[in-house]
Amino acid sequence: MNTPDTHAGASRDEQVEAIFEEAMRAGMSDRAIVLDRLCAGDAGLRAEVNSLLSHAQETRDFLESPLLPGAGAMEMPLPEAIGPFKILGILGEGGMGCVYEAQQERPHRKVAIKMVRPDAISPGALRRFEREIETLGQLRHPCIAQLYEVGQHAQPGGRPLPYLVMELVRGAPLTKFAAANALSIPDRVRLLASIADAVQYAHQRGVVHRDLKPENILVERARPGEADATGTPENDTLGGTSNALPKILDFGIARLIDGSADAAQHTLAGQPMGTLAYMSPEQFAADPRGIDTRCDVYALGVIAYELFARARPFDVTGMSVVQAAKLVESVEPPLLGSIDRLLRGDIETIVARAMAKDRDRRYSTAAALADDLRRHLRDEPILARPPTTAYQLTKFASRHRGLVAGAAAAALILVAGLVVSTTLYVREQRAARKAADEAALSDAVRDYMIDGLLMAAAPDRMGYDVKMLEVLTKASDGLHERFKDHPEVEAQVRRDLGSVLGQLGKYPESVEQLKQCIPLLEKTVGPDHEWTVATFNVMSNSLGAQHKNDEELAAASEALTRARRGLPPGHTRTISAMNNVGAALHALGRVDEAKAILNEGLRLAEQSPKENVETIGTLLSQLVACAKVNGDKEAELALTRRSVEHVKSTVGLETEMGVMARNNLLNALSDSGKLDEAAALAVDLPAAAERVFPPGHSHRAHVYFSVSNVFLILKRFQEAERYALLAHATFVTAIGDPSWPVELAVEHVRKVYFKWPGHSAQLLEWSLRRMQARMMVSHPDELGTALKALEGTSRQCAAGGNKLTDQGLLTPLWQERDRLVPPGHPRRAAFLANFSLMCDAVEGCDLKKEAADLAVAALPDAKPDHDIAEQLVGMARDRAGR
């Protein structure tokens, strides 16, 4: 047997695969020549390659079954019925399947039925059909054509034919709909955002479409009450000018991205999948390991380009796969702004980023693309930036891989925003400066951005494993010296850093920057200027996130005082300050005072709703919290629904406000006993929080906590456990341990294991952790509370199946002391002193002296709250010596 020299030494399977790949790349016209050359007369080898090629073509033929009326149907008998469905006509037909229009009696509706053609039955076709059923079965979204049911159609004398019953979509392809209805640019943007929402929904369920194109996105008129991907009513889709609703079809070559071997096999190596004009560069490479959700983001970018420019970015008509790949990989399409000047700026930038050839330069998710489209509609700064800033930052990150771990992606975006924000501020100063000062200031800003931020991450400065958060927390080093002649710029940079760090959950660092910013603002723009007020507002938020509520109230009150003194009545900063004061009063238990100022703020905000969209949402959320404290479940639920509707109709539910509004609704539904509705909301809410908030953000923890509580009430213990543990871990990251939120999370985890039969070991562990938290932070005056907690926790731990001594949890706490608070731990002295004091109060415990002695030895390490630890140790030593 002769084998081609190019594959000498390879195994038989490797030869077959290599030849198959080259034959696929060559295209149909050159395939025979390639096989003649590479198979070198080996008939068996050629037969194996031909078998793969046949399967590949078979798959492609089936995928191209049109779903549109009049799409070239072939002559074949029309069945009277398929299963219980009466066949009305044929919608489309391809090489491997037919799509029929049918009537269903119960419920009474018209449907589309997709069935394998009897003359095209093969194992490959059936496997693909099963995959499509599996894929569609996971998706329930108003912008995705819904799978209703599946079945088998009996043929006389033949094997049953599988079929699937789907929602019948009467709409027109996306681009044709837009042209026929003369949609404006904003309407096209809204439509694209809804489509991106639906694609994101599929991605969250592990499905990559891989063949998105206008022909697979039909737009129809929404039925009354139908909502888009985020629950937005139909008039949101096109800004109230139309009730158009997009429907994504044909998940036939969708790939499941669950990481299983089966999922990986859905893309054959060397076999590009998709439609050439919309395929990303990595799809042309046909490497299944390189295909992820970003190939759909690329296709959305091409669709957007075509929707705005009314032409495709690349004309691949008549090209082979190889020719199309070379064109897409080497040629840049004309910028949208060169086609229509109205598309210059944001739209041009957004589409270019979605279509970036380097997938790491694209939007990381379809949700990020949708968010930027909506930011453009709201006249807010988009996160995408032209290459002058964002591309340079991204390229820098690729050279320093440590930057892109953890929250680095989010941080990079925020840093890019910081650069632009500071640059814009500098521009505002130009009118008041001479040219030389202007140049010096520009150089100083540039040097800070490059040397102070980017080069701070150089390996010789911070090592190879540096994270972007570490760079940000060091970003203020030397800031005063850099801008000593430009305090207004130092103020702006510190204000931006404080805001960015707060958004990333680095609250202590945020407060430190803002505290240094305020004197600079007072000096440069004035104590009652809008920016000074805003800085106090941001600082109150970061303090509140740390549960430093007295300081939170002080900062918010200062903001309100200055706003009332220096800003017009009803100014947005004033209303924000009223909201923050109300939040702090609520946290301090002064609920009636909180309600009064929150209602006053809401009244003012609703006088100018467009300027106070976000503030209205937060005011309603705070009023919900007040109703909850007062036990007014009816008011809590009504206010929460009102809050969700407000957010939905303004900024959308896939936003920070949207997530937290739904979280409040989840809690209100749980409190009101509406558990079915609560459970339905709980299923998708964690994923929404993870899309919106970066890892380690405290708002993620609040969502996990609420979701866990709902599942615990429903006795869905595994889900309750999962989200309880996530809440605990996230609170530890965001706020630190010990802290009040972490202690609440520990108690909730313990509660899960107490109610979950058969988990006595976990109950004991988390009972110890609860007491550990109490004993590390308890003040000398709180001994009675700590003893009460010890008694109740010990009783429940025993009821859960644990055998304890008469001293309850004191014995295992002593046995595990070095694990819970190891030597050198800053809270070890307080823990041991409280243990000694508890022993003094619990009959039969003889460890108080030994614990007091160990507490004395640990006192030098007591860094936080040293005075309290010293008081505790002194009390323990005195009582132990009696």
C-alpha positions in Angstrom: 0.0 0.0 0.0 1.3 3.5 -0.9 0.6 6.3 1.4 1.2 10.0 0.7 4.5 11.3 1.8 2.8 14.2 3.7 1.4 11.6 6.1 4.3 9.2 6.4 4.6 7.8 9.9 1.1 8.8 10.9 -1.4 6.2 12.2 -4.3 5.1 9.9 -6.8 7.3 11.8 -4.5 10.3 11.6 -4.1 9.8 7.9 -7.8 9.7 7.4 -8.4 12.8 9.5 -5.6 14.8 7.8 -6.8 14.0 4.3 -10.4 14.7 5.3 -9.4 18.2 6.6 -7.6 19.0 3.4 -10.5 17.8 1.3 -13.0 19.9 3.2 -10.8 23.0 2.9 -10.5 22.5 -0.9 -14.2 22.7 -1.6 -16.3 20.6 -3.9 -14.7 21.6 -7.2 -11.2 20.6 -6.2 -12.0 17.6 -3.9 -11.4 14.8 -6.4 -8.0 16.2 -7.3 -7.0 16.4 -3.6 -8.2 12.8 -3.0 -6.3 11.5 -6.0 -3.1 13.1 -4.8 -3.3 12.3 -1.1 -4.8 8.8 -1.2 -2.2 7.7 -3.8 -4.2 4.8 -5.1 -5.2 3.4 -1.7 -8.9 2.5 -2.3 -9.5 1.7 1.3 -8.1 4.9 2.6 -10.1 6.9 0.0 -13.3 5.0 1.0 -12.8 6.0 4.7 -12.3 9.6 3.8 -15.3 9.6 1.5 -17.4 8.2 4.3 -16.5 11.2 6.5 -17.1 13.6 3.6 -20.5 12.1 2.9 -21.5 12.6 6.6 -20.2 16.2 6.5 -22.3 17.0 3.4 -25.3 15.2 4.8 -25.2 17.3 7.9 -24.8 20.5 6.0 -27.7 19.7 3.6 -30.0 19.1 6.5 -29.0 22.3 8.2 -30.0 24.3 5.2 -33.7 23.3 5.3 -35.4 26.6 4.8 -38.1 27.6 7.3 -39.6 30.3 5.0 -42.7 29.9 2.9 -42.0 29.3 -0.8 -38.4 28.2 -0.2 -38.2 25.8 -3.1 -40.1 22.8 -1.8 -39.6 19.5 -3.7 -42.4 17.3 -5.0 -43.3 14.7 -2.4 -46.7 13.5 -0.9 -48.2 15.8 1.7 -49.3 13.7 4.7 -52.8 14.3 6.1 -51.6 14.2 9.7 -48.5 13.7 11.7 -49.4 12.3 15.1 -52.3 14.3 16.4 -51.5 17.3 14.2 -53.5 18.0 11.0 -51.1 19.1 8.2 -52.1 22.3 6.4 -49.2 22.7 4.0 -45.5 22.7 3.6 -43.4 25.6 4.8 -40.0 24.5 3.5 -37.9 21.5 2.4 -34.3 20.7 2.2 -32.0 17.7 1.4 -32.7 16.0 4.8 -35.9 17.4 6.2 -39.3 19.0 5.7 -41.1 21.7 7.7 -44.9 21.6 7.7 -47.6 24.0 8.9 -50.1 22.1 11.1 -53.1 22.6 13.2 -53.1 21.5 16.9 -56.5 21.1 18.6 -55.5 21.2 22.2 -54.4 23.9 22.7 -56.0 25.3 19.6 -53.1 26.8 17.6 -51.1 26.5 14.4 -47.6 25.0 14.7 -44.6 24.2 12.6 -43.5 20.5 12.4 -40.0 19.6 11.4 -39.5 16.0 10.3 -36.7 13.9 8.8 -37.4 13.0 5.2 -38.1 9.3 4.7 -35.7 9.0 1.8 -32.8 10.6 3.8 -32.8 8.6 7.0 -29.3 7.9 8.3 -27.6 7.6 11.7 -26.0 11.0 11.2 -29.2 12.7 10.4 -31.0 11.1 13.3 -28.2 12.1 15.7 -28.3 15.7 14.5 -32.1 15.7 14.9 -31.8 14.4 18.4 -29.2 17.1 19.2 -31.6 19.8 17.9 -34.3 18.4 20.2 -31.9 18.4 23.1 -30.8 21.9 22.5 -34.3 23.4 22.0 -35.6 21.6 25.0 -33.4 23.7 27.2 -34.6 27.0 25.8 -37.7 28.8 26.9 -37.4 32.4 25.8 -39.9 34.7 24.1 -37.3 35.6 21.4 -36.4 32.0 20.6 -38.8 29.8 18.6 -40.2 27.4 21.2 -40.1 23.6 21.1 -43.6 22.4 22.1 -43.2 18.6 21.9 -41.5 15.7 20.0 -42.8 12.5 18.6 -42.5 9.7 16.0 -44.6 9.5 12.9 -45.4 5.9 11.8 -44.9 5.0 8.1 -46.6 2.1 6.5 -43.9 -0.6 6.1 -41.1 1.7 7.2 -39.3 2.8 10.4 -40.9 5.6 12.4 -39.8 9.2 11.5 -38.9 11.5 14.4 -40.5 15.0 14.4 -40.5 18.0 16.5 -43.3 20.5 17.0 -42.4 24.1 17.2 -43.8 27.5 17.5 -45.0 28.8 14.1 -43.3 32.0 13.3 -45.0 34.2 10.6 -42.5 37.0 10.6 -40.1 38.3 8.0 -36.3 38.0 8.1 -34.7 40.7 10.2 -33.2 42.8 7.5 -36.3 42.6 5.3 -38.5 43.5 8.2 -36.4 46.6 9.0 -36.4 47.7 5.4 -40.2 47.1 4.9 -41.0 49.0 8.1 -38.4 51.8 7.5 -37.1 51.3 11.0 -35.1 54.2 12.4 -31.5 53.7 13.6 -32.7 53.8 17.3 -35.4 51.2 16.5 -32.8 48.9 14.9 -30.6 49.3 17.9 -33.4 48.3 20.2 -34.2 45.3 18.1 -30.5 44.2 18.1 -30.4 44.5 21.9 -33.4 42.2 22.2 -31.8 39.6 19.9 -28.5 39.8 21.9 -30.5 39.2 25.1 -32.0 36.0 23.6 -28.5 34.8 22.5 -27.2 35.5 25.9 -30.0 33.4 27.4 -29.0 30.5 25.2 -25.3 30.9 26.2 -26.2 30.8 29.8 -27.8 27.4 29.2 -24.7 26.1 27.5 -25.8 26.6 23.9 -23.8 28.3 21.1 -26.0 28.8 18.0 -23.1 29.0 15.4 -25.4 29.9 12.5 -26.9 33.3 13.4 -28.0 35.3 10.3 -30.9 37.5 9.4 -32.7 34.5 7.7 -32.6 32.7 11.1 -34.1 35.7 12.9 -37.7 36.3 12.0 -39.5 39.4 13.3 -43.2 39.2 13.9 -45.8 41.3 15.7 -45.8 40.4 19.4 -49.0 39.1 20.9 -50.6 41.1 23.7 -48.6 40.7 27.0 -45.7 39.0 25.3 -42.3 40.0 26.7 -38.7 40.1 25.6 -35.8 38.3 27.0 -35.6 40.3 30.2 -39.3 40.5 30.8 -39.7 43.8 29.1 -43.1 44.3 27.6 -43.6 44.3 23.9 -43.5 48.1 23.5 -39.9 48.2 24.8 -38.7 46.2 21.8 -39.0 49.2 19.4 -39.3 52.0 21.8 -43.1 52.1 21.8 -43.3 52.7 18.0 -44.0 49.1 17.2 -44.8 45.8 18.8 -42.2 43.9 16.8 -40.7 40.8 18.4 -37.7 38.9 17.0 -37.6 35.1 17.0 -34.4 33.1 16.6 -34.7 29.9 14.7 -32.7 26.9 13.7 -30.5 25.7 16.5 -29.6 22.8 14.2 -25.9 23.2 14.4 -25.9 24.7 17.9 -23.1 23.3 20.1 -23.7 22.4 23.7 -20.9 23.8 25.7 -21.2 21.7 28.8 -17.7 20.4 28.5 -18.8 16.8 27.8 -17.1 14.6 25.2 -20.3 14.4 23.3 -20.6 18.2 23.1 -17.1 18.4 21.7 -18.0 16.0 19.0 -20.7 18.2 17.6 -18.0 20.0 15.6 -15.9 17.7 13.4 -12.3 18.8 13.2 -11.6 20.4 9.9 -15.3 20.9 9.2 -16.4 24.6 9.3 -20.0 25.0 10.6 -22.2 27.9 9.7 -23.0 30.3 6.9 -19.9 31.7 5.3 -20.9 35.4 5.4 -21.5 35.3 9.2 -18.8 32.9 10.3 -16.1 34.2 12.7 -12.4 33.6 11.9 -12.2 30.9 14.5 -15.1 29.1 12.8 -13.3 29.0 9.6 -10.4 27.3 11.4 -12.9 24.5 12.3 -11.1 23.7 15.6 -13.9 22.6 18.0 -11.7 23.8 20.9 -11.7 27.3 19.6 -15.5 27.7 19.3 -17.2 29.5 22.1 -19.9 32.0 22.7 -17.8 34.8 21.1 -18.4 33.3 17.6 -22.1 34.2 18.1 -21.1 37.7 19.2 -19.2 38.0 16.0 -22.2 36.9 14.0 -24.3 39.5 15.9 -21.8 42.1 14.8 -22.1 41.1 11.1 -25.9 41.1 11.4 -25.7 44.6 13.0 -23.4 45.8 10.2 -25.9 44.5 7.6 -28.9 45.9 9.4 -27.3 49.4 9.5 -25.4 49.5 6.2 -28.0 47.5 4.3 -25.1 45.4 2.9 -22.9 42.7 4.3 -19.4 43.6 5.5 -17.9 40.9 3.2 -19.2 39.6 -0.1 -18.4 35.9 -0.2 -20.8 35.0 -2.9 -19.5 32.1 -5.0 -16.4 31.7 -2.8 -15.0 28.5 -1.5 -14.5 28.1 2.3 -10.8 28.8 1.8 -11.4 31.9 -0.2 -13.9 33.2 2.2 -11.7 32.5 5.2 -8.8 34.4 3.6 -11.1 37.4 2.9 -12.5 37.5 6.4 -9.2 37.1 8.1 -7.2 39.6 6.0 -9.6 42.4 5.0 -11.2 45.1 7.2 -14.7 46.1 6.0 -15.5 49.8 5.5 -16.4 51.5 8.7 -20.1 52.2 9.1 -19.5 55.9 9.5 -18.0 55.9 6.0 -21.3 54.5 4.6 -23.7 56.7 6.7 -22.4 59.6 8.7 -25.3 59.1 11.2 -23.5 55.8 12.2 -20.3 57.5 13.2 -19.3 57.3 16.9 -20.9 54.8 19.2 -22.7 52.6 16.7 -19.6 52.3 14.5 -17.5 51.5 17.6 -20.0 48.9 19.0 -20.3 47.0 15.7 -16.5 47.1 15.1 -15.9 45.6 18.5 -18.5 42.9 18.1 -16.8 42.0 14.7 -13.2 42.1 15.9 -11.1 39.4 14.2 -9.3 38.8 17.5 -12.0 37.2 19.7 -10.3 38.6 22.8 -11.0 42.1 21.5 -14.7 41.4 21.0 -17.4 41.8 23.7 -16.9 38.9 26.0 -20.7 38.1 26.1 -23.8 38.9 24.1 -25.1 40.6 27.3 -22.2 43.1 27.1 -23.1 43.9 23.5 -26.8 44.4 24.5 -25.7 46.7 27.4 -23.6 48.9 25.2 -26.4 49.2 22.6 -28.8 50.4 25.4 -26.1 52.7 26.8 -26.0 54.3 23.4 -29.8 54.7 23.4 -29.6 56.4 26.8 -26.8 58.7 25.7 -24.5 57.1 28.3 -20.8 56.4 27.7 -20.4 53.0 26.0 -17.9 50.5 27.4 -16.4 49.9 23.9 -13.8 52.3 23.0 -11.9 53.0 19.7 -8.5 51.3 19.5 -6.7 54.4 20.7 -7.5 53.5 24.3 -9.2 50.1 24.7 -7.1 48.3 22.2 -3.9 49.5 23.7 -5.1 48.4 27.2 -6.1 45.0 25.9 -2.8 44.4 24.1 -1.0 45.3 27.3 -3.1 42.8 29.2 -2.2 40.1 26.7 1.5 40.7 27.3 1.0 40.4 31.0 -1.2 37.4 31.5 -1.6 37.8 35.2 -3.7 40.9 34.6 -6.6 39.0 33.1 -7.3 36.7 36.1 -10.2 37.2 38.5 -11.9 40.6 38.0 -9.3 41.9 35.6 -11.7 42.0 32.6 -14.1 44.2 34.4 -11.3 46.3 35.9 -9.8 46.9 32.5 -13.1 48.3 31.2 -13.4 50.5 34.2 -9.8 51.7 33.8 -10.5 52.6 30.2 -13.5 54.6 31.4 -11.2 56.3 34.0 -8.8 57.3 31.3 -11.5 58.8 29.1 -13.2 60.5 32.1 -9.9 62.2 33.2 -9.2 63.2 29.6 -12.6 64.8 29.2 -12.0 66.7 32.5 -8.7 68.0 31.2 -10.4 69.2 28.0 -12.8 71.3 30.2 -9.8 73.1 31.6 -8.4 74.1 28.2 -10.2 77.4 27.9 -8.7 78.6 31.2 -5.1 77.5 30.5 -2.3 78.7 28.2 -0.9 76.3 25.6 2.2 75.5 27.6 0.2 74.6 30.7 -2.1 72.6 28.6 0.7 70.5 27.1 2.3 70.0 30.5 -1.0 68.8 32.0 -1.7 66.5 29.1 1.8 65.0 29.5 1.3 64.5 33.2 -2.0 62.7 32.7 -0.5 60.5 30.0 2.6 59.7 32.1 0.3 58.8 35.0 -1.9 56.5 32.9 1.1 54.7 31.3 3.6 54.7 34.2 1.3 54.9 37.2 -1.3 52.4 36.0 -0.1 50.3 33.1 3.6 50.0 33.9 2.8 49.4 37.5 2.0 45.8 36.4 5.4 45.2 34.9 6.9 42.0 36.3 10.0 43.8 37.7 7.7 46.0 39.9 4.9 43.7 41.1 5.8 40.2 39.9 4.3 38.0 37.2 1.1 37.1 39.0 -0.1 40.6 39.5 -3.9 41.2 39.3 -5.5 44.3 37.9 -7.1 44.9 41.3 -3.7 45.1 42.8 -2.7 47.6 40.2 -5.7 49.8 41.0 -5.1 49.7 44.7 -1.6 51.0 44.1 -2.7 53.5 41.5 -2.7 56.4 44.0 1.0 56.0 45.0 2.8 59.2 44.1 -0.4 60.8 42.8 0.0 64.0 44.7 3.6 64.5 43.6 2.6 64.0 39.9 -0.2 66.6 40.0 1.0 68.9 42.7 0.5 71.8 40.3 -2.9 70.6 39.1 -5.0 69.7 42.2 -8.2 69.7 40.1 -6.8 66.7 38.1 -5.6 64.9 41.2 -9.1 65.3 42.6 -10.7 63.9 39.5 -8.4 60.9 39.3 -8.9 60.1 43.0 -12.7 60.5 42.6 -12.7 58.1 39.6 -10.4 55.6 41.4 -12.7 55.7 44.4 -15.8 55.1 42.2 -14.1 52.2 40.3 -12.8 50.5 43.5 -16.3 50.8 45.0 -17.9 49.2 41.9 -15.4 46.3 42.3 -16.2 45.8 45.9 -13.0 47.2 47.3 -14.8 49.5 49.8 -12.0 50.4 52.3 -9.7 51.5 49.4 -12.6 53.4 47.8 -13.3 55.4 51.0 -9.6 56.2 51.4 -9.4 57.7 47.9 -12.6 59.7 48.3 -11.5 61.1 51.7 -8.4 62.4 50.0 -10.4 63.7 47.1 -12.8 65.9 49.1 -10.3 68.6 50.3 -9.0 68.9 46.8 -12.5 69.5 45.4 -13.3 72.0 48.2 -10.2 73.9 47.2 -10.7 73.8 43.4 -14.5 73.8 42.7 -16.0 74.6 46.1 -17.4 72.8 49.1 -21.0 72.8 47.8 -20.2 72.0 44.1 -22.1 69.2 42.5 -18.9 67.1 42.3 -18.2 67.5 46.0 -21.7 66.5 46.9 -21.4 63.5 44.5 -18.2 62.4 46.2 -19.8 62.4 49.6 -22.7 60.3 48.1 -20.3 57.7 46.7 -18.4 57.6 50.0 -21.6 57.0 51.9 -22.4 54.0 49.6 -19.0 52.4 50.2 -19.3 52.9 54.0 -22.8 51.4 53.9 -21.5 48.4 52.0 -19.1 47.8 54.9 -22.0 48.2 57.4 -20.3 51.2 59.0 -23.7 52.8 59.3 -22.9 55.7 61.6 -20.2 56.8 59.2 -22.5 56.2 56.3 -25.2 58.5 57.9 -22.6 61.2 58.5 -21.3 61.2 54.9 -24.8 61.1 53.5 -26.0 63.9 55.8 -23.0 66.0 54.8 -23.9 65.5 51.2 -27.5 66.5 51.8 -26.5 69.6 53.7 -24.1 70.8 51.0 -26.6 70.0 48.2 -29.4 72.0 49.8 -27.0 74.9 50.3 -25.4 74.9 46.9 -27.6 73.2 44.3 -31.1 74.0 42.9 -34.1 72.4 44.5 -34.8 68.9 43.2 -31.3 68.5 41.8 -30.4 64.8 41.2 -27.5 64.9 43.6 -29.8 66.2 46.3 -32.2 63.4 45.8 -29.4 60.9 45.8 -28.2 62.2 49.1 -31.8 61.9 50.5 -31.8 58.3 49.4 -28.5 57.6 51.1 -29.6 59.3 54.3 -32.7 57.1 54.3 -30.6 54.0 53.7 -28.4 54.8 56.6 -31.3 55.6 58.9 -33.0 52.3 58.0 -29.7 50.4 58.7 -29.6 52.0 62.1 -33.2 51.0 62.9 -34.6 54.5 62.6 -37.3 53.3 60.2 -39.9 56.1 60.6 -37.2 58.8 60.0 -36.0 56.8 57.0 -39.5 56.5 55.4 -40.1 60.2 55.8 -37.0 61.3 53.9 -37.3 58.5 51.3 -40.8 59.5 50.5 -39.8 63.2 50.2 -37.0 62.1 47.9 -39.4 60.0 45.8 -41.8 62.9 45.4 -39.1 65.2 44.1 -37.6 62.5 41.8 -40.9 61.7 40.2 -41.2 65.4 39.2 -38.3 64.9 36.9 -38.4 61.1 36.1 -36.0 61.1 33.1 -33.2 62.7 35.2 -33.8 60.4 38.2 -34.3 57.0 36.6 -31.8 55.2 38.8 -32.5 57.2 42.0 -36.3 56.4 41.8 -35.4 52.7 41.6 -33.1 52.9 44.7 -35.6 55.0 46.6 -38.3 52.4 46.0 -35.9 49.6 47.1 -35.2 51.5 50.3 -38.9 51.9 51.0 -39.3 48.1 50.4 -36.7 47.5 53.1 -38.5 49.8 55.5 -41.8 48.0 54.9 -40.1 44.7 55.5 -38.7 45.9 58.9 -42.2 47.0 59.9 -43.7 43.6 58.9 -46.0 45.2 56.4 -45.9 42.3 53.8 -48.6 43.8 51.6 -46.8 47.1 51.3 -43.5 45.3 50.8 -44.8 43.3 47.9 -46.6 46.2 46.3 -43.6 48.5 46.5 -41.3 45.8 45.2 -43.5 45.1 42.1 -43.6 48.8 41.5 -39.8 49.0 41.7 -39.4 46.1 39.2 -41.8 47.7 36.8 -40.0 51.0 37.0 -36.6 49.4 36.4 -38.0 47.2 33.5 -39.5 50.2 31.7 -36.4 52.4 32.1 -32.9 50.8 32.3 -33.9 47.1 31.8 -33.7 44.2 34.1 -30.2 43.1 33.0 -28.6 45.9 35.0 -27.4 46.4 38.5 -30.7 48.0 39.4 -32.6 45.3 37.6 -30.9 42.5 39.5 -31.3 44.1 42.9 -35.0 45.0 42.2 -35.7 41.4 41.3 -33.8 40.3 44.4 -36.1 42.5 46.5 -39.1 41.0 44.7 -37.8 37.5 45.5 -37.7 38.3 49.2 -41.1 39.9 49.2 -42.6 36.9 47.4 -41.0 34.6 49.9 -42.3 36.7 52.9 -45.8 36.7 51.4 -45.9 33.0 50.9 -46.0 33.2 47.1 -43.5 30.4 46.8 -44.2 29.2 43.2 -43.5 32.6 41.8 -40.5 33.0 44.1 -39.1 29.7 42.9 -39.5 30.6 39.3 -37.6 33.8 39.9 -34.9 32.2 41.9 -33.9 29.8 39.1 -32.4 32.5 36.9 -31.5 35.3 39.3 -28.0 34.1 40.3 -26.9 33.9 36.7 -28.2 37.5 36.2 -26.2 38.7 39.2 -23.1 37.0 37.9 -23.5 38.7 34.5 -23.9 42.1 36.0 -21.6 42.1 39.1 -17.9 41.2 39.1 -16.7 38.2 41.2 -16.4 39.0 44.9 -19.0 41.8 44.8 -21.3 42.0 47.8 -24.4 42.3 45.7 -23.8 38.8 44.3 -23.8 37.6 47.9 -27.1 39.2 48.7 -28.7 37.5 45.7 -27.2 34.1 46.7 -28.5 34.5 50.2 -32.1 35.3 49.0 -32.1 32.5 46.5 -30.8 30.0 49.1 -33.5 31.1 51.6 -36.3 30.4 49.0 -35.0 27.0 48.2 -34.6 26.2 51.9 -38.3 27.0 52.5 -39.2 24.7 49.6 -36.9 22.0 51.1 -34.8 21.9 47.9 -31.8 21.4 50.1 -29.1 20.9 47.5 -29.8 24.2 45.9 -30.2 25.9 49.2 -26.8 24.5 50.3 -25.1 25.6 47.1 -26.2 29.2 47.2 -25.7 29.5 51.0 -22.1 28.5 50.6 -21.7 30.9 47.7 -23.2 33.7 49.8 -20.8 33.0 52.6 -17.7 32.9 50.4 -18.7 36.0 48.5 -19.3 38.0 51.7 -15.9 36.9 53.0 -14.3 38.2 49.8 -16.2 41.5 49.6 -16.4 42.6 53.2 -14.1 40.4 55.2 -14.3 38.0 58.1 -15.4 38.6 60.8 -18.2 41.0 59.9 -21.9 41.1 60.5 -22.9 39.9 56.9 -20.5 37.0 57.2 -21.9 36.0 60.5 -25.4 36.1 59.1 -24.2 33.9 56.2 -22.7 31.5 58.6 -25.9 31.3 60.5 -27.8 30.7 57.3 -25.6 27.8 56.2 -26.0 26.3 59.7 -29.7 26.6 59.4 -29.6 24.7 56.0 -27.8 21.8 57.6 -30.1 21.9 60.7 -33.2 21.5 58.5 -31.6 19.0 56.1 -31.8 15.5 57.6 -28.6 13.4 57.7 -26.2 16.3 57.8 -25.1 16.2 61.5 -21.4 16.5 60.7 -21.9 19.7 58.6 -24.3 21.1 61.2 -21.6 20.6 63.9 -19.0 22.3 61.7 -21.1 25.4 60.9 -22.3 25.6 64.5 -18.7 25.9 65.6 -18.2 28.5 62.9 -21.2 30.5 64.2 -19.8 30.5 67.7 -16.3 31.3 66.4 -17.7 34.4 64.8 -19.6 35.5 67.9 -16.6 34.9 70.2 -14.1 36.8 67.9 -16.1 40.1 68.0 -18.2 40.1 71.1 -17.7 43.1 73.4 -17.3 42.6 77.1 -20.9 43.8 77.6 -22.2 41.2 75.2 -21.4 38.1 77.3 -25.1 37.4 78.0 -25.9 37.5 74.2 -23.0 35.2 73.4 -24.1 32.7 76.1 -27.6 32.8 74.8 -26.2 32.0 71.3 -24.1 29.2 72.7 -27.1 27.6 74.4 -29.4 27.8 71.4 -26.8 26.6 68.9 -25.8 23.7 71.2 -29.4 22.7 71.6 -30.1 22.7 67.8 -26.8 20.9 67.1 -27.7 18.1 69.5 -31.2 17.9 68.0 -29.5 17.5 64.6 -27.9 14.2 65.7 -24.6 15.4 67.4 -23.6 14.0 70.8 -22.4 16.8 73.0 -21.3 17.0 76.6 -23.2 18.9 79.3 -21.2 22.0 78.3 -22.6 21.8 74.8 -20.4 23.3 72.1 -17.7 24.5 74.5 -15.9 21.1 74.4 -15.6 20.9 70.6 -14.8 24.6 70.4 -11.9 24.0 72.7 -10.7 21.0 70.8 -10.8 22.9 67.5 -9.5 26.2 68.8 -6.2 26.0 66.9 -8.0 25.4 63.6 -10.6 28.0 64.1 -8.2 30.7 65.4 -4.6 29.5 64.9 -1.7 31.0 66.9 -0.9 34.5 65.5 -4.5 35.1 64.4 -5.5 38.7 65.2 -8.7 37.6 66.8 -7.3 34.7 68.8 -7.1 36.7 72.0 -10.7 37.8 71.9 -11.9 34.3 71.1 -10.0 32.7 74.0 -11.0 35.4 76.4 -14.6 35.0 75.6 -14.2 31.2 75.9 -12.8 31.7 79.4 -15.7 34.0 80.4 -18.2 31.4 79.0 -16.5 28.7 81.0 -16.9 30.8 84.1 -20.7 31.0 83.5 -21.3 27.4 82.4 -21.4 24.8 85.2 -18.9 22.0 85.0 -16.4 23.7 82.6 -12.9 23.8 84.2 -11.0 25.3 81.3 -11.4 29.0 82.1 -7.8 29.5 83.6 -6.1 27.7 80.7 -8.1 29.7 78.2 -7.3 33.0 80.0 -3.6 32.2 80.0 -3.6 31.5 76.3 -5.6 34.7 75.8 -2.9 36.7 77.6 -0.2 35.1 75.4 -2.2 36.0 72.2 -2.9 39.6 73.2 0.2 41.1 71.4 -1.2 39.8 68.1 -4.6 41.5 68.6 -4.4 44.2 65.9 -8.1 45.1 65.2 -10.1 46.4 68.2 -7.1 45.9 70.5 -8.7 47.9 73.3 -11.7 45.6 73.3 -9.5 42.5 73.2 -7.5 43.9 76.1 -10.7 44.5 78.2 -11.9 40.9 77.5 -8.5 39.4 78.4 -8.4 41.5 81.6 -11.9 40.3 82.6 -11.0 36.7 81.8 -7.8 36.8 83.8 -9.6 38.4 86.8 -12.4 35.8 86.8 -10.0 32.9 86.3 -7.9 34.0 89.2 -10.8 34.0 91.6 
